[in-house]
Amino acid sequence: MLERPGFLIRRLHQIHCALFLEETRDFNITPVQYSLLTTLADRGELDQVGLATEIGLERTSVAEVIHRLEVRELVSRRRSESDRRVKLVKLERKGRALVKRVDAAAQRAHDRTIDALPEPERAALMSQLVRLVEANNDKGKAPFRMS
């Protein structure tokens, strides 16, 4: 199995999620929810399709995550005035405060995920991961906007 990149990538993702949940246990937030909230914090109000593209998640999954965050009053949704079919998502004050409180814990999880590598190798790994994602971003159901 150790010669299969897909297995290793999946396993590292499992490890990262466990570390993320351990570091953020006091905040009741998942890695996907954190990605969505931080994207809204960075980009401002977005339509659901644009938000899905920003984080590389399928639209139906984004709608489910938004609903959970909306119930917690972290985000709000409204219909676009220019196109009533479009739902716009906005980070609420409570969501913005949560992002600020979670940031350090999330960073610890990111750091712990790769801290077994010496510093120069961490940068090289990150560079290689970006390169792989850029080269293959158009594959799969949910490519994301490379900015």
C-alpha positions as CSV (number, residue, x, y, z in Angstrom):
1,M,0.0,0.0,0.0
2,L,2.9,2.4,0.7
3,E,3.6,2.5,-3.0
4,R,0.1,3.7,-3.9
5,P,-0.2,7.5,-3.9
6,G,-4.0,7.4,-3.6
7,F,-3.8,5.3,-0.5
8,L,-1.2,7.5,1.1
9,I,-3.1,10.7,0.2
10,R,-6.3,9.3,1.7
11,R,-4.6,8.1,4.8
12,L,-2.8,11.5,5.3
13,H,-6.2,13.2,4.9
14,Q,-7.7,10.9,7.6
15,I,-4.7,11.8,9.9
16,H,-5.1,15.5,9.2
17,C,-8.9,15.4,9.9
18,A,-8.2,13.6,13.2
19,L,-5.6,16.2,14.2
20,F,-7.9,19.1,13.1
21,L,-10.8,17.7,15.2
22,E,-8.5,17.2,18.1
23,E,-7.2,20.7,18.0
24,T,-10.6,22.3,17.4
25,R,-12.7,20.1,19.6
26,D,-13.8,23.1,21.7
27,F,-15.3,24.8,18.7
28,N,-17.6,22.1,17.2
29,I,-16.3,22.6,13.6
30,T,-15.2,20.3,10.8
31,P,-12.4,21.0,8.3
32,V,-14.9,21.6,5.5
33,Q,-16.9,24.0,7.7
34,Y,-13.7,25.9,8.5
35,S,-12.8,26.1,4.8
36,L,-16.2,27.5,4.0
37,L,-16.2,30.0,6.8
38,T,-12.6,31.2,6.1
39,T,-13.5,31.6,2.4
40,L,-16.4,33.8,3.2
41,A,-14.2,35.8,5.6
42,D,-11.7,36.3,2.8
43,R,-14.0,36.8,-0.2
44,G,-17.2,38.3,1.3
45,E,-20.7,37.3,0.2
46,L,-20.7,34.6,-2.4
47,D,-23.3,32.6,-4.3
48,Q,-23.5,28.9,-3.4
49,V,-22.0,27.8,-6.7
50,G,-19.1,30.3,-6.4
51,L,-18.5,29.1,-2.8
52,A,-18.4,25.5,-4.0
53,T,-15.9,26.4,-6.6
54,E,-13.7,28.3,-4.1
55,I,-13.3,25.3,-1.8
56,G,-13.5,22.5,-4.4
57,L,-16.7,20.9,-3.1
58,E,-19.8,19.7,-4.9
59,R,-22.7,22.1,-4.8
60,T,-25.1,19.7,-3.0
61,S,-22.5,19.2,-0.3
62,V,-22.0,22.9,0.1
63,A,-25.7,23.4,0.5
64,E,-25.7,20.8,3.3
65,V,-22.8,22.5,5.1
66,I,-24.3,25.9,4.7
67,H,-27.5,24.7,6.2
68,R,-25.7,23.4,9.3
69,L,-23.8,26.6,9.7
70,E,-27.0,28.6,9.2
71,V,-28.7,26.8,12.0
72,R,-25.8,27.8,14.2
73,E,-26.3,31.4,13.0
74,L,-22.7,31.5,11.7
75,V,-23.8,32.3,8.1
76,S,-27.0,33.6,6.5
77,R,-28.5,33.0,3.0
78,R,-30.6,35.3,0.9
79,R,-31.9,35.3,-2.6
80,S,-30.1,37.5,-5.1
81,E,-32.0,40.6,-6.1
82,S,-30.8,40.3,-9.7
83,D,-31.4,36.6,-10.1
84,R,-34.0,35.1,-7.7
85,R,-32.6,31.5,-8.5
86,V,-29.3,32.4,-6.9
87,K,-28.7,32.1,-3.2
88,L,-26.1,34.3,-1.7
89,V,-24.2,33.3,1.5
90,K,-22.8,35.7,4.0
91,L,-20.6,35.2,7.0
92,E,-22.4,36.6,10.1
93,R,-20.7,38.3,13.0
94,K,-20.9,35.1,15.1
95,G,-19.2,33.2,12.2
96,R,-16.5,35.9,11.9
97,A,-15.8,35.6,15.7
98,L,-15.6,31.8,15.5
99,V,-13.1,32.0,12.6
100,K,-10.9,34.3,14.7
101,R,-11.1,32.0,17.7
102,V,-10.4,28.8,15.7
103,D,-7.6,30.1,13.5
104,A,-4.7,29.2,15.9
105,A,-6.1,25.7,16.6
106,A,-6.5,25.1,12.8
107,Q,-3.0,26.2,12.2
108,R,-1.7,23.8,14.8
109,A,-3.5,21.0,13.0
110,H,-1.9,22.0,9.7
111,D,1.5,22.2,11.3
112,R,1.1,18.9,13.1
113,T,0.1,17.2,9.8
114,I,3.6,17.8,8.3
115,D,5.8,18.4,11.4
116,A,7.5,15.0,11.0
117,L,9.4,16.5,8.1
118,P,12.3,18.9,8.5
119,E,11.4,22.5,7.6
120,P,12.9,22.6,4.1
121,E,11.1,19.3,3.2
122,R,7.8,20.8,4.4
123,A,8.1,23.6,1.9
124,A,9.0,21.2,-0.8
125,L,6.0,18.9,0.0
126,M,3.6,21.9,-0.1
127,S,5.1,23.0,-3.4
128,Q,4.7,19.5,-4.8
129,L,1.1,19.2,-3.5
130,V,0.2,22.5,-5.2
131,R,1.8,21.3,-8.4
132,L,-0.2,18.1,-8.4
133,V,-3.5,19.8,-7.7
134,E,-2.8,22.4,-10.4
135,A,-2.0,19.7,-12.9
136,N,-5.1,17.7,-12.1
137,N,-7.6,20.3,-10.9
138,D,-9.9,19.8,-13.9
139,K,-10.5,16.1,-13.0
140,G,-13.2,15.0,-10.7
141,K,-16.6,16.5,-9.9
142,A,-15.5,19.5,-8.0
143,P,-12.5,21.5,-9.3
144,F,-11.7,24.6,-7.4
145,R,-10.7,28.1,-8.5
146,M,-6.9,28.3,-8.5
147,S,-6.1,31.9,-7.5
